[in-house]
Amino acid sequence: MQTTRPGALRCGVLAAAGTLAALLAACGQHESSSIERGRRVYVANCTVCHNTDPALPGSIGPPVAGSERALVEARVLRAEYPPGYTPKRSTRAMVALPQLAGSIDDLAAYLASVPPR
């Protein structure tokens, strides 16, 4: 019968725990990197009309913190509202920004990460 040395077993457990911690950290980095990319898209493209703090009203645009992905996609790509959505303002100042099509998920992740006030 083969026996395992206690030190070898302890090293194996520590190695497995280290691997698990690295994997969990990588998952968190992916999530925060999407939010960070969305924040950069927001700052570069949206703060002309919306506040730098998406929870506050901007010079022209309303607060957008907590916006759902369907709203972000409809407003940004088509300057429309999703079916059944009631706009916060009656203005039609926003223009479509189709060049942001590849950033919708990141932008929506960022806006979802900011709690509305």
PDB file as gemmi writes it, atoms N, CA and C in Angstrom:
CRYST1    1.000    1.000    1.000  90.00  90.00  90.00 P 1                      
ATOM      1  N   MET A   1       0.844  -1.168   0.000  1.00  0.00           N  
ATOM      2  CA  MET A   1       0.000   0.000   0.000  1.00  0.00           C  
ATOM      3  C   MET A   1       0.894   1.237   0.000  1.00  0.00           C  
ATOM      4  N   GLN A   2       0.543   2.194  -0.862  1.00  0.00           N  
ATOM      5  CA  GLN A   2       1.334   3.401  -1.015  1.00  0.00           C  
ATOM      6  C   GLN A   2       0.766   4.486  -0.110  1.00  0.00           C  
ATOM      7  N   THR A   3       1.646   5.183   0.579  1.00  0.00           N  
ATOM      8  CA  THR A   3       1.195   6.271   1.444  1.00  0.00           C  
ATOM      9  C   THR A   3       1.669   7.590   0.877  1.00  0.00           C  
ATOM     10  N   THR A   4       0.907   8.614   1.142  1.00  0.00           N  
ATOM     11  CA  THR A   4       1.238   9.962   0.674  1.00  0.00           C  
ATOM     12  C   THR A   4       1.834  10.729   1.840  1.00  0.00           C  
ATOM     13  N   ARG A   5       2.907  11.410   1.567  1.00  0.00           N  
ATOM     14  CA  ARG A   5       3.522  12.219   2.620  1.00  0.00           C  
ATOM     15  C   ARG A   5       2.615  13.402   2.929  1.00  0.00           C  
ATOM     16  N   PRO A   6       2.447  13.752   4.202  1.00  0.00           N  
ATOM     17  CA  PRO A   6       1.585  14.887   4.560  1.00  0.00           C  
ATOM     18  C   PRO A   6       2.002  16.188   3.898  1.00  0.00           C  
ATOM     19  N   GLY A   7       3.291  16.433   3.739  1.00  0.00           N  
ATOM     20  CA  GLY A   7       3.767  17.669   3.108  1.00  0.00           C  
ATOM     21  C   GLY A   7       3.367  17.744   1.648  1.00  0.00           C  
ATOM     22  N   ALA A   8       3.429  16.612   0.934  1.00  0.00           N  
ATOM     23  CA  ALA A   8       3.062  16.577  -0.483  1.00  0.00           C  
ATOM     24  C   ALA A   8       1.575  16.855  -0.649  1.00  0.00           C  
ATOM     25  N   LEU A   9       0.773  16.281   0.227  1.00  0.00           N  
ATOM     26  CA  LEU A   9      -0.675  16.507   0.163  1.00  0.00           C  
ATOM     27  C   LEU A   9      -0.989  17.977   0.415  1.00  0.00           C  
ATOM     28  N   ARG A  10      -0.338  18.564   1.402  1.00  0.00           N  
ATOM     29  CA  ARG A  10      -0.558  19.964   1.729  1.00  0.00           C  
ATOM     30  C   ARG A  10      -0.179  20.865   0.541  1.00  0.00           C  
ATOM     31  N   CYS A  11       0.934  20.560  -0.125  1.00  0.00           N  
ATOM     32  CA  CYS A  11       1.361  21.338  -1.286  1.00  0.00           C  
ATOM     33  C   CYS A  11       0.342  21.232  -2.414  1.00  0.00           C  
ATOM     34  N   GLY A  12      -0.203  20.037  -2.616  1.00  0.00           N  
ATOM     35  CA  GLY A  12      -1.216  19.845  -3.656  1.00  0.00           C  
ATOM     36  C   GLY A  12      -2.467  20.647  -3.381  1.00  0.00           C  
ATOM     37  N   VAL A  13      -2.894  20.655  -2.131  1.00  0.00           N  
ATOM     38  CA  VAL A  13      -4.081  21.419  -1.747  1.00  0.00           C  
ATOM     39  C   VAL A  13      -3.819  22.916  -1.932  1.00  0.00           C  
ATOM     40  N   LEU A  14      -2.646  23.374  -1.530  1.00  0.00           N  
ATOM     41  CA  LEU A  14      -2.313  24.788  -1.697  1.00  0.00           C  
ATOM     42  C   LEU A  14      -2.241  25.173  -3.170  1.00  0.00           C  
ATOM     43  N   ALA A  15      -1.689  24.307  -3.999  1.00  0.00           N  
ATOM     44  CA  ALA A  15      -1.608  24.583  -5.435  1.00  0.00           C  
ATOM     45  C   ALA A  15      -3.005  24.679  -6.041  1.00  0.00           C  
ATOM     46  N   ALA A  16      -3.891  23.762  -5.647  1.00  0.00           N  
ATOM     47  CA  ALA A  16      -5.269  23.788  -6.154  1.00  0.00           C  
ATOM     48  C   ALA A  16      -5.982  25.054  -5.694  1.00  0.00           C  
ATOM     49  N   ALA A  17      -5.774  25.456  -4.445  1.00  0.00           N  
ATOM     50  CA  ALA A  17      -6.402  26.674  -3.938  1.00  0.00           C  
ATOM     51  C   ALA A  17      -5.876  27.896  -4.681  1.00  0.00           C  
ATOM     52  N   GLY A  18      -4.587  27.914  -4.960  1.00  0.00           N  
ATOM     53  CA  GLY A  18      -4.001  29.027  -5.712  1.00  0.00           C  
ATOM     54  C   GLY A  18      -4.560  29.116  -7.118  1.00  0.00           C  
ATOM     55  N   THR A  19      -4.727  27.967  -7.772  1.00  0.00           N  
ATOM     56  CA  THR A  19      -5.296  27.937  -9.113  1.00  0.00           C  
ATOM     57  C   THR A  19      -6.731  28.455  -9.092  1.00  0.00           C  
ATOM     58  N   LEU A  20      -7.509  28.012  -8.112  1.00  0.00           N  
ATOM     59  CA  LEU A  20      -8.899  28.464  -7.988  1.00  0.00           C  
ATOM     60  C   LEU A  20      -8.956  29.975  -7.747  1.00  0.00           C  
ATOM     61  N   ALA A  21      -8.084  30.488  -6.899  1.00  0.00           N  
ATOM     62  CA  ALA A  21      -8.065  31.932  -6.638  1.00  0.00           C  
ATOM     63  C   ALA A  21      -7.714  32.714  -7.903  1.00  0.00           C  
ATOM     64  N   ALA A  22      -6.777  32.197  -8.687  1.00  0.00           N  
ATOM     65  CA  ALA A  22      -6.397  32.869  -9.933  1.00  0.00           C  
ATOM     66  C   ALA A  22      -7.559  32.879 -10.922  1.00  0.00           C  
ATOM     67  N   LEU A  23      -8.282  31.761 -10.997  1.00  0.00           N  
ATOM     68  CA  LEU A  23      -9.432  31.693 -11.903  1.00  0.00           C  
ATOM     69  C   LEU A  23     -10.523  32.668 -11.474  1.00  0.00           C  
ATOM     70  N   LEU A  24     -10.791  32.731 -10.184  1.00  0.00           N  
ATOM     71  CA  LEU A  24     -11.818  33.653  -9.700  1.00  0.00           C  
ATOM     72  C   LEU A  24     -11.403  35.098  -9.937  1.00  0.00           C  
ATOM     73  N   ALA A  25     -10.145  35.406  -9.752  1.00  0.00           N  
ATOM     74  CA  ALA A  25      -9.673  36.767 -10.006  1.00  0.00           C  
ATOM     75  C   ALA A  25      -9.805  37.111 -11.479  1.00  0.00           C  
ATOM     76  N   ALA A  26      -9.514  36.156 -12.350  1.00  0.00           N  
ATOM     77  CA  ALA A  26      -9.640  36.400 -13.792  1.00  0.00           C  
ATOM     78  C   ALA A  26     -11.081  36.676 -14.166  1.00  0.00           C  
ATOM     79  N   CYS A  27     -12.019  35.961 -13.551  1.00  0.00           N  
ATOM     80  CA  CYS A  27     -13.438  36.215 -13.830  1.00  0.00           C  
ATOM     81  C   CYS A  27     -13.813  37.624 -13.406  1.00  0.00           C  
ATOM     82  N   GLY A  28     -13.362  38.052 -12.258  1.00  0.00           N  
ATOM     83  CA  GLY A  28     -13.653  39.402 -11.796  1.00  0.00           C  
ATOM     84  C   GLY A  28     -13.025  40.452 -12.689  1.00  0.00           C  
ATOM     85  N   GLN A  29     -11.830  40.177 -13.196  1.00  0.00           N  
ATOM     86  CA  GLN A  29     -11.174  41.125 -14.082  1.00  0.00           C  
ATOM     87  C   GLN A  29     -11.935  41.256 -15.390  1.00  0.00           C  
ATOM     88  N   HIS A  30     -12.479  40.147 -15.901  1.00  0.00           N  
ATOM     89  CA  HIS A  30     -13.241  40.219 -17.146  1.00  0.00           C  
ATOM     90  C   HIS A  30     -14.463  41.104 -16.957  1.00  0.00           C  
ATOM     91  N   GLU A  31     -15.158  40.887 -15.832  1.00  0.00           N  
ATOM     92  CA  GLU A  31     -16.360  41.682 -15.577  1.00  0.00           C  
ATOM     93  C   GLU A  31     -15.997  43.158 -15.440  1.00  0.00           C  
ATOM     94  N   SER A  32     -14.990  43.451 -14.642  1.00  0.00           N  
ATOM     95  CA  SER A  32     -14.648  44.860 -14.451  1.00  0.00           C  
ATOM     96  C   SER A  32     -14.050  45.464 -15.710  1.00  0.00           C  
ATOM     97  N   SER A  33     -13.396  44.665 -16.540  1.00  0.00           N  
ATOM     98  CA  SER A  33     -12.847  45.229 -17.768  1.00  0.00           C  
ATOM     99  C   SER A  33     -13.971  45.619 -18.728  1.00  0.00           C  
ATOM    100  N   SER A  34     -15.057  44.873 -18.749  1.00  0.00           N  
ATOM    101  CA  SER A  34     -16.208  45.233 -19.579  1.00  0.00           C  
ATOM    102  C   SER A  34     -16.825  46.536 -19.075  1.00  0.00           C  
ATOM    103  N   ILE A  35     -16.945  46.649 -17.775  1.00  0.00           N  
ATOM    104  CA  ILE A  35     -17.487  47.871 -17.177  1.00  0.00           C  
ATOM    105  C   ILE A  35     -16.549  49.041 -17.457  1.00  0.00           C  
ATOM    106  N   GLU A  36     -15.254  48.810 -17.329  1.00  0.00           N  
ATOM    107  CA  GLU A  36     -14.282  49.886 -17.585  1.00  0.00           C  
ATOM    108  C   GLU A  36     -14.308  50.305 -19.055  1.00  0.00           C  
ATOM    109  N   ARG A  37     -14.398  49.327 -19.957  1.00  0.00           N  
ATOM    110  CA  ARG A  37     -14.501  49.685 -21.387  1.00  0.00           C  
ATOM    111  C   ARG A  37     -15.764  50.500 -21.636  1.00  0.00           C  
ATOM    112  N   GLY A  38     -16.870  50.097 -21.011  1.00  0.00           N  
ATOM    113  CA  GLY A  38     -18.118  50.842 -21.150  1.00  0.00           C  
ATOM    114  C   GLY A  38     -18.023  52.240 -20.592  1.00  0.00           C  
ATOM    115  N   ARG A  39     -17.309  52.394 -19.474  1.00  0.00           N  
ATOM    116  CA  ARG A  39     -17.117  53.728 -18.894  1.00  0.00           C  
ATOM    117  C   ARG A  39     -16.346  54.616 -19.864  1.00  0.00           C  
ATOM    118  N   ARG A  40     -15.324  54.054 -20.497  1.00  0.00           N  
ATOM    119  CA  ARG A  40     -14.539  54.839 -21.456  1.00  0.00           C  
ATOM    120  C   ARG A  40     -15.389  55.245 -22.665  1.00  0.00           C  
ATOM    121  N   VAL A  41     -16.224  54.324 -23.148  1.00  0.00           N  
ATOM    122  CA  VAL A  41     -17.126  54.635 -24.270  1.00  0.00           C  
ATOM    123  C   VAL A  41     -18.075  55.751 -23.853  1.00  0.00           C  
ATOM    124  N   TYR A  42     -18.628  55.629 -22.650  1.00  0.00           N  
ATOM    125  CA  TYR A  42     -19.564  56.640 -22.142  1.00  0.00           C  
ATOM    126  C   TYR A  42     -18.894  58.012 -22.050  1.00  0.00           C  
ATOM    127  N   VAL A  43     -17.730  58.075 -21.447  1.00  0.00           N  
ATOM    128  CA  VAL A  43     -17.030  59.352 -21.276  1.00  0.00           C  
ATOM    129  C   VAL A  43     -16.700  59.971 -22.638  1.00  0.00           C  
ATOM    130  N   ALA A  44     -16.257  59.149 -23.574  1.00  0.00           N  
ATOM    131  CA  ALA A  44     -15.839  59.669 -24.882  1.00  0.00           C  
ATOM    132  C   ALA A  44     -17.007  60.068 -25.778  1.00  0.00           C  
ATOM    133  N   ASN A  45     -18.181  59.449 -25.610  1.00  0.00           N  
ATOM    134  CA  ASN A  45     -19.267  59.660 -26.563  1.00  0.00           C  
ATOM    135  C   ASN A  45     -20.552  60.233 -25.984  1.00  0.00           C  
ATOM    136  N   CYS A  46     -20.760  60.093 -24.703  1.00  0.00           N  
ATOM    137  CA  CYS A  46     -22.071  60.427 -24.142  1.00  0.00           C  
ATOM    138  C   CYS A  46     -22.080  61.673 -23.265  1.00  0.00           C  
ATOM    139  N   THR A  47     -20.921  62.027 -22.724  1.00  0.00           N  
ATOM    140  CA  THR A  47     -20.893  63.131 -21.762  1.00  0.00           C  
ATOM    141  C   THR A  47     -21.044  64.509 -22.399  1.00  0.00           C  
ATOM    142  N   VAL A  48     -21.082  64.569 -23.709  1.00  0.00           N  
ATOM    143  CA  VAL A  48     -21.378  65.845 -24.370  1.00  0.00           C  
ATOM    144  C   VAL A  48     -22.788  66.292 -23.975  1.00  0.00           C  
ATOM    145  N   CYS A  49     -23.696  65.345 -23.867  1.00  0.00           N  
ATOM    146  CA  CYS A  49     -25.089  65.655 -23.522  1.00  0.00           C  
ATOM    147  C   CYS A  49     -25.496  65.143 -22.137  1.00  0.00           C  
ATOM    148  N   HIS A  50     -24.945  64.008 -21.739  1.00  0.00           N  
ATOM    149  CA  HIS A  50     -25.263  63.414 -20.437  1.00  0.00           C  
ATOM    150  C   HIS A  50     -24.168  63.782 -19.448  1.00  0.00           C  
ATOM    151  N   ASN A  51     -24.493  63.769 -18.183  1.00  0.00           N  
ATOM    152  CA  ASN A  51     -23.545  64.120 -17.128  1.00  0.00           C  
ATOM    153  C   ASN A  51     -22.407  63.098 -17.076  1.00  0.00           C  
ATOM    154  N   THR A  52     -21.230  63.518 -16.630  1.00  0.00           N  
ATOM    155  CA  THR A  52     -20.136  62.559 -16.449  1.00  0.00           C  
ATOM    156  C   THR A  52     -20.513  61.509 -15.411  1.00  0.00           C  
ATOM    157  N   ASP A  53     -21.400  61.854 -14.495  1.00  0.00           N  
ATOM    158  CA  ASP A  53     -21.995  60.886 -13.569  1.00  0.00           C  
ATOM    159  C   ASP A  53     -23.339  60.486 -14.164  1.00  0.00           C  
ATOM    160  N   PRO A  54     -23.448  59.263 -14.703  1.00  0.00           N  
ATOM    161  CA  PRO A  54     -24.685  58.874 -15.390  1.00  0.00           C  
ATOM    162  C   PRO A  54     -25.932  58.883 -14.507  1.00  0.00           C  
ATOM    163  N   ALA A  55     -25.766  59.024 -13.195  1.00  0.00           N  
ATOM    164  CA  ALA A  55     -26.923  59.072 -12.299  1.00  0.00           C  
ATOM    165  C   ALA A  55     -27.517  60.473 -12.207  1.00  0.00           C  
ATOM    166  N   LEU A  56     -26.823  61.446 -12.789  1.00  0.00           N  
ATOM    167  CA  LEU A  56     -27.291  62.836 -12.719  1.00  0.00           C  
ATOM    168  C   LEU A  56     -27.723  63.329 -14.095  1.00  0.00           C  
ATOM    169  N   PRO A  57     -28.628  64.318 -14.153  1.00  0.00           N  
ATOM    170  CA  PRO A  57     -29.021  64.882 -15.444  1.00  0.00           C  
ATOM    171  C   PRO A  57     -27.852  65.617 -16.091  1.00  0.00           C  
ATOM    172  N   GLY A  58     -27.813  65.551 -17.410  1.00  0.00           N  
ATOM    173  CA  GLY A  58     -26.778  66.261 -18.153  1.00  0.00           C  
ATOM    174  C   GLY A  58     -27.293  67.577 -18.695  1.00  0.00           C  
ATOM    175  N   SER A  59     -26.481  68.220 -19.502  1.00  0.00           N  
ATOM    176  CA  SER A  59     -26.863  69.511 -20.068  1.00  0.00           C  
ATOM    177  C   SER A  59     -28.073  69.384 -20.992  1.00  0.00           C  
ATOM    178  N   ILE A  60     -28.163  68.262 -21.691  1.00  0.00           N  
ATOM    179  CA  ILE A  60     -29.285  68.028 -22.602  1.00  0.00           C  
ATOM    180  C   ILE A  60     -29.992  66.716 -22.280  1.00  0.00           C  
ATOM    181  N   GLY A  61     -29.201  65.689 -21.947  1.00  0.00           N  
ATOM    182  CA  GLY A  61     -29.746  64.343 -21.747  1.00  0.00           C  
ATOM    183  C   GLY A  61     -30.100  64.038 -20.304  1.00  0.00           C  
ATOM    184  N   PRO A  62     -31.022  63.109 -20.111  1.00  0.00           N  
ATOM    185  CA  PRO A  62     -31.444  62.731 -18.764  1.00  0.00           C  
ATOM    186  C   PRO A  62     -30.425  61.794 -18.102  1.00  0.00           C  
ATOM    187  N   PRO A  63     -30.602  61.509 -16.811  1.00  0.00           N  
ATOM    188  CA  PRO A  63     -29.768  60.495 -16.170  1.00  0.00           C  
ATOM    189  C   PRO A  63     -29.985  59.149 -16.877  1.00  0.00           C  
ATOM    190  N   VAL A  64     -28.926  58.387 -17.040  1.00  0.00           N  
ATOM    191  CA  VAL A  64     -29.033  57.109 -17.751  1.00  0.00           C  
ATOM    192  C   VAL A  64     -28.520  55.930 -16.919  1.00  0.00           C  
ATOM    193  N   ALA A  65     -28.142  56.177 -15.673  1.00  0.00           N  
ATOM    194  CA  ALA A  65     -27.673  55.101 -14.801  1.00  0.00           C  
ATOM    195  C   ALA A  65     -28.758  54.048 -14.649  1.00  0.00           C  
ATOM    196  N   GLY A  66     -28.356  52.789 -14.668  1.00  0.00           N  
ATOM    197  CA  GLY A  66     -29.296  51.689 -14.501  1.00  0.00           C  
ATOM    198  C   GLY A  66     -30.079  51.341 -15.751  1.00  0.00           C  
ATOM    199  N   SER A  67     -29.786  51.978 -16.870  1.00  0.00           N  
ATOM    200  CA  SER A  67     -30.520  51.698 -18.114  1.00  0.00           C  
ATOM    201  C   SER A  67     -30.324  50.247 -18.542  1.00  0.00           C  
ATOM    202  N   GLU A  68     -31.411  49.641 -18.996  1.00  0.00           N  
ATOM    203  CA  GLU A  68     -31.345  48.259 -19.474  1.00  0.00           C  
ATOM    204  C   GLU A  68     -30.721  48.209 -20.860  1.00  0.00           C  
ATOM    205  N   ARG A  69     -30.161  47.058 -21.196  1.00  0.00           N  
ATOM    206  CA  ARG A  69     -29.462  46.896 -22.462  1.00  0.00           C  
ATOM    207  C   ARG A  69     -30.359  47.227 -23.655  1.00  0.00           C  
ATOM    208  N   ALA A  70     -31.623  46.802 -23.623  1.00  0.00           N  
ATOM    209  CA  ALA A  70     -32.539  47.062 -24.747  1.00  0.00           C  
ATOM    210  C   ALA A  70     -32.687  48.560 -24.999  1.00  0.00           C  
ATOM    211  N   LEU A  71     -32.752  49.348 -23.933  1.00  0.00           N  
ATOM    212  CA  LEU A  71     -32.855  50.800 -24.075  1.00  0.00           C  
ATOM    213  C   LEU A  71     -31.554  51.369 -24.632  1.00  0.00           C  
ATOM    214  N   VAL A  72     -30.427  50.920 -24.099  1.00  0.00           N  
ATOM    215  CA  VAL A  72     -29.129  51.412 -24.577  1.00  0.00           C  
ATOM    216  C   VAL A  72     -28.982  51.123 -26.065  1.00  0.00           C  
ATOM    217  N   GLU A  73     -29.294  49.906 -26.463  1.00  0.00           N  
ATOM    218  CA  GLU A  73     -29.162  49.533 -27.881  1.00  0.00           C  
ATOM    219  C   GLU A  73     -30.078  50.371 -28.765  1.00  0.00           C  
ATOM    220  N   ALA A  74     -31.347  50.499 -28.390  1.00  0.00           N  
ATOM    221  CA  ALA A  74     -32.307  51.245 -29.208  1.00  0.00           C  
ATOM    222  C   ALA A  74     -31.917  52.721 -29.320  1.00  0.00           C  
ATOM    223  N   ARG A  75     -31.527  53.322 -28.208  1.00  0.00           N  
ATOM    224  CA  ARG A  75     -31.178  54.749 -28.228  1.00  0.00           C  
ATOM    225  C   ARG A  75     -29.879  54.998 -28.973  1.00  0.00           C  
ATOM    226  N   VAL A  76     -28.860  54.208 -28.673  1.00  0.00           N  
ATOM    227  CA  VAL A  76     -27.536  54.464 -29.249  1.00  0.00           C  
ATOM    228  C   VAL A  76     -27.495  54.103 -30.734  1.00  0.00           C  
ATOM    229  N   LEU A  77     -28.032  52.967 -31.105  1.00  0.00           N  
ATOM    230  CA  LEU A  77     -27.903  52.520 -32.496  1.00  0.00           C  
ATOM    231  C   LEU A  77     -28.945  53.113 -33.434  1.00  0.00           C  
ATOM    232  N   ARG A  78     -30.166  53.385 -32.913  1.00  0.00           N  
ATOM    233  CA  ARG A  78     -31.243  53.832 -33.801  1.00  0.00           C  
ATOM    234  C   ARG A  78     -31.926  55.127 -33.359  1.00  0.00           C  
ATOM    235  N   ALA A  79     -31.496  55.690 -32.237  1.00  0.00           N  
ATOM    236  CA  ALA A  79     -32.134  56.897 -31.676  1.00  0.00           C  
ATOM    237  C   ALA A  79     -33.636  56.689 -31.503  1.00  0.00           C  
ATOM    238  N   GLU A  80     -34.017  55.467 -31.134  1.00  0.00           N  
ATOM    239  CA  GLU A  80     -35.412  55.094 -30.889  1.00  0.00           C  
ATOM    240  C   GLU A  80     -35.547  54.618 -29.451  1.00  0.00           C  
ATOM    241  N   TYR A  81     -36.773  54.339 -29.074  1.00  0.00           N  
ATOM    242  CA  TYR A  81     -37.040  53.733 -27.771  1.00  0.00           C  
ATOM    243  C   TYR A  81     -37.523  52.308 -27.998  1.00  0.00           C  
ATOM    244  N   PRO A  82     -37.228  51.409 -27.072  1.00  0.00           N  
ATOM    245  CA  PRO A  82     -37.773  50.061 -27.218  1.00  0.00           C  
ATOM    246  C   PRO A  82     -39.297  50.091 -27.041  1.00  0.00           C  
ATOM    247  N   PRO A  83     -39.999  49.126 -27.603  1.00  0.00           N  
ATOM    248  CA  PRO A  83     -41.460  49.094 -27.478  1.00  0.00           C  
ATOM    249  C   PRO A  83     -41.898  49.153 -26.013  1.00  0.00           C  
ATOM    250  N   GLY A  84     -42.863  50.014 -25.742  1.00  0.00           N  
ATOM    251  CA  GLY A  84     -43.436  50.126 -24.407  1.00  0.00           C  
ATOM    252  C   GLY A  84     -42.666  51.015 -23.442  1.00  0.00           C  
ATOM    253  N   TYR A  85     -41.541  51.579 -23.880  1.00  0.00           N  
ATOM    254  CA  TYR A  85     -40.751  52.430 -22.992  1.00  0.00           C  
ATOM    255  C   TYR A  85     -41.304  53.850 -23.009  1.00  0.00           C  
ATOM    256  N   THR A  86     -41.424  54.465 -21.843  1.00  0.00           N  
ATOM    257  CA  THR A  86     -41.864  55.859 -21.737  1.00  0.00           C  
ATOM    258  C   THR A  86     -40.632  56.738 -21.544  1.00  0.00           C  
ATOM    259  N   PRO A  87     -40.359  57.623 -22.487  1.00  0.00           N  
ATOM    260  CA  PRO A  87     -39.168  58.483 -22.384  1.00  0.00           C  
ATOM    261  C   PRO A  87     -39.213  59.393 -21.158  1.00  0.00           C  
ATOM    262  N   LYS A  88     -38.030  59.714 -20.624  1.00  0.00           N  
ATOM    263  CA  LYS A  88     -37.913  60.626 -19.485  1.00  0.00           C  
ATOM    264  C   LYS A  88     -38.109  62.075 -19.908  1.00  0.00           C  
ATOM    265  N   ARG A  89     -37.794  62.367 -21.172  1.00  0.00           N  
ATOM    266  CA  ARG A  89     -37.940  63.720 -21.710  1.00  0.00           C  
ATOM    267  C   ARG A  89     -38.606  63.639 -23.074  1.00  0.00           C  
ATOM    268  N   SER A  90     -39.255  64.707 -23.468  1.00  0.00           N  
ATOM    269  CA  SER A  90     -39.962  64.695 -24.753  1.00  0.00           C  
ATOM    270  C   SER A  90     -39.088  65.168 -25.913  1.00  0.00           C  
ATOM    271  N   THR A  91     -37.855  65.561 -25.647  1.00  0.00           N  
ATOM    272  CA  THR A  91     -36.980  66.051 -26.718  1.00  0.00           C  
ATOM    273  C   THR A  91     -36.542  64.910 -27.625  1.00  0.00           C  
ATOM    274  N   ARG A  92     -36.137  65.251 -28.804  1.00  0.00           N  
ATOM    275  CA  ARG A  92     -35.633  64.270 -29.778  1.00  0.00           C  
ATOM    276  C   ARG A  92     -34.214  64.666 -30.205  1.00  0.00           C  
ATOM    277  N   ALA A  93     -33.408  65.124 -29.244  1.00  0.00           N  
ATOM    278  CA  ALA A  93     -32.081  65.659 -29.555  1.00  0.00           C  
ATOM    279  C   ALA A  93     -31.052  64.567 -29.852  1.00  0.00           C  
ATOM    280  N   MET A  94     -31.241  63.378 -29.311  1.00  0.00           N  
ATOM    281  CA  MET A  94     -30.221  62.339 -29.486  1.00  0.00           C  
ATOM    282  C   MET A  94     -30.197  61.824 -30.919  1.00  0.00           C  
ATOM    283  N   VAL A  95     -28.988  61.683 -31.420  1.00  0.00           N  
ATOM    284  CA  VAL A  95     -28.792  61.108 -32.748  1.00  0.00           C  
ATOM    285  C   VAL A  95     -28.255  59.693 -32.594  1.00  0.00           C  
ATOM    286  N   ALA A  96     -28.447  58.877 -33.609  1.00  0.00           N  
ATOM    287  CA  ALA A  96     -27.929  57.508 -33.588  1.00  0.00           C  
ATOM    288  C   ALA A  96     -26.408  57.545 -33.689  1.00  0.00           C  
ATOM    289  N   LEU A  97     -25.776  56.618 -33.009  1.00  0.00           N  
ATOM    290  CA  LEU A  97     -24.321  56.476 -33.034  1.00  0.00           C  
ATOM    291  C   LEU A  97     -23.979  55.046 -33.437  1.00  0.00           C  
ATOM    292  N   PRO A  98     -24.277  54.674 -34.690  1.00  0.00           N  
ATOM    293  CA  PRO A  98     -24.083  53.284 -35.112  1.00  0.00           C  
ATOM    294  C   PRO A  98     -22.645  52.806 -35.030  1.00  0.00           C  
ATOM    295  N   GLN A  99     -21.692  53.718 -34.990  1.00  0.00           N  
ATOM    296  CA  GLN A  99     -20.294  53.331 -34.873  1.00  0.00           C  
ATOM    297  C   GLN A  99     -20.000  52.669 -33.523  1.00  0.00           C  
ATOM    298  N   LEU A 100     -20.932  52.756 -32.578  1.00  0.00           N  
ATOM    299  CA  LEU A 100     -20.759  52.147 -31.259  1.00  0.00           C  
ATOM    300  C   LEU A 100     -21.386  50.755 -31.170  1.00  0.00           C  
ATOM    301  N   ALA A 101     -21.799  50.188 -32.278  1.00  0.00           N  
ATOM    302  CA  ALA A 101     -22.471  48.882 -32.272  1.00  0.00           C  
ATOM    303  C   ALA A 101     -21.658  47.816 -31.542  1.00  0.00           C  
ATOM    304  N   GLY A 102     -20.356  47.818 -31.700  1.00  0.00           N  
ATOM    305  CA  GLY A 102     -19.519  46.821 -31.042  1.00  0.00           C  
ATOM    306  C   GLY A 102     -19.294  47.087 -29.565  1.00  0.00           C  
ATOM    307  N   SER A 103     -19.776  48.211 -29.050  1.00  0.00           N  
ATOM    308  CA  SER A 103     -19.562  48.582 -27.648  1.00  0.00           C  
ATOM    309  C   SER A 103     -20.833  48.560 -26.809  1.00  0.00           C  
ATOM    310  N   ILE A 104     -21.936  48.135 -27.395  1.00  0.00           N  
ATOM    311  CA  ILE A 104     -23.225  48.173 -26.676  1.00  0.00           C  
ATOM    312  C   ILE A 104     -23.183  47.343 -25.399  1.00  0.00           C  
ATOM    313  N   ASP A 105     -22.639  46.134 -25.452  1.00  0.00           N  
ATOM    314  CA  ASP A 105     -22.592  45.292 -24.249  1.00  0.00           C  
ATOM    315  C   ASP A 105     -21.782  45.958 -23.143  1.00  0.00           C  
ATOM    316  N   ASP A 106     -20.639  46.527 -23.493  1.00  0.00           N  
ATOM    317  CA  ASP A 106     -19.803  47.195 -22.499  1.00  0.00           C  
ATOM    318  C   ASP A 106     -20.490  48.436 -21.950  1.00  0.00           C  
ATOM    319  N   LEU A 107     -21.085  49.233 -22.818  1.00  0.00           N  
ATOM    320  CA  LEU A 107     -21.781  50.439 -22.379  1.00  0.00           C  
ATOM    321  C   LEU A 107     -22.950  50.080 -21.465  1.00  0.00           C  
ATOM    322  N   ALA A 108     -23.703  49.061 -21.839  1.00  0.00           N  
ATOM    323  CA  ALA A 108     -24.829  48.619 -21.003  1.00  0.00           C  
ATOM    324  C   ALA A 108     -24.324  48.083 -19.663  1.00  0.00           C  
ATOM    325  N   ALA A 109     -23.197  47.370 -19.663  1.00  0.00           N  
ATOM    326  CA  ALA A 109     -22.624  46.855 -18.400  1.00  0.00           C  
ATOM    327  C   ALA A 109     -22.226  48.010 -17.498  1.00  0.00           C  
ATOM    328  N   TYR A 110     -21.620  49.033 -18.063  1.00  0.00           N  
ATOM    329  CA  TYR A 110     -21.224  50.197 -17.260  1.00  0.00           C  
ATOM    330  C   TYR A 110     -22.455  50.888 -16.681  1.00  0.00           C  
ATOM    331  N   LEU A 111     -23.448  51.184 -17.512  1.00  0.00           N  
ATOM    332  CA  LEU A 111     -24.631  51.898 -17.019  1.00  0.00           C  
ATOM    333  C   LEU A 111     -25.380  51.071 -15.987  1.00  0.00           C  
ATOM    334  N   ALA A 112     -25.410  49.755 -16.161  1.00  0.00           N  
ATOM    335  CA  ALA A 112     -26.063  48.886 -15.171  1.00  0.00           C  
ATOM    336  C   ALA A 112     -25.296  48.874 -13.844  1.00  0.00           C  
ATOM    337  N   SER A 113     -23.995  49.142 -13.900  1.00  0.00           N  
ATOM    338  CA  SER A 113     -23.192  49.115 -12.685  1.00  0.00           C  
ATOM    339  C   SER A 113     -23.337  50.389 -11.847  1.00  0.00           C  
ATOM    340  N   VAL A 114     -23.930  51.428 -12.425  1.00  0.00           N  
ATOM    341  CA  VAL A 114     -24.103  52.705 -11.711  1.00  0.00           C  
ATOM    342  C   VAL A 114     -25.539  52.760 -11.195  1.00  0.00           C  
ATOM    343  N   PRO A 115     -25.720  52.793  -9.886  1.00  0.00           N  
ATOM    344  CA  PRO A 115     -27.095  52.838  -9.360  1.00  0.00           C  
ATOM    345  C   PRO A 115     -27.768  54.180  -9.636  1.00  0.00           C  
ATOM    346  N   PRO A 116     -29.015  54.150 -10.077  1.00  0.00           N  
ATOM    347  CA  PRO A 116     -29.763  55.410 -10.264  1.00  0.00           C  
ATOM    348  C   PRO A 116     -29.989  56.087  -8.903  1.00  0.00           C  
ATOM    349  N   ARG A 117     -30.182  57.377  -8.937  1.00  0.00           N  
ATOM    350  CA  ARG A 117     -30.463  58.120  -7.679  1.00  0.00           C  
ATOM    351  C   ARG A 117     -31.901  58.514  -7.620  1.00  0.00           C  
TER     352      ARG A 117                                                      
END                                                                             
